[in-house]
Amino acid sequence: MKNFLLIILLISTKSFCQSALVKFNESNRPKDSGEIVDVSILQLLCNPEKYDGKLIMVKGFIKIEFEGTAIYFHKEDCENHISQNSIWLNISKETYHSLKSECSDKYGSVIGTFKADQKGHFGGFGGEIISINGIFPNDYYAKD
């Protein structure tokens, strides 16, 4: 009985910890969003107007921190505070701490709407992703 309760506790704890990762599926797809455009950070930085207002998926190095939540082209860009090589991630205060423990300092993917004219904290980033539908570290699916 003790082992059974321990297993139930572990399963519910794992589910709770992952709850901040917004899983992307058809039920939470933004209305009239069209298809997801798989785009690189370089494409976003070089041609921001082409992707403005579009639902995108971008891969890179994710950093969740106070006044610096972004997805970077490389880990080294993050470590050297080269915010021009990153896209600001507009996440809510409610999910900040959970996302930090699950996603920060990892390579992964972000799905959301790109805004070329919004540049994040103090305008120091190469754009902004709003209405985020998913943030997934590369090891997310390996956890099951």
Sequence and secondary structure as in RCSB ss.txt:
>XXXX:A:sequence
MKNFLLIILLISTKSFCQSALVKFNESNRPKDSGEIVDVSILQLLCNPEKYDGKLIMVKGFIKIEFEGTAIYFHK
EDCENHISQNSIWLNISKETYHSLKSECSDKYGSVIGTFKADQKGHFGGFGGEIISINGIFPNDYYAKD
>XXXX:A:secstr
 HHHHHHHHHHHHHHHHTTTS    GGGS TT  S EE  HHHHHH HHHHTT EEEEEEEEE  TT  EEESSH
HHHHTT GGGEEEE   HHHHHHHHHHHTTEEEEEEEEEETT  SGGG SS EEEEEEEEEETTTGGG 
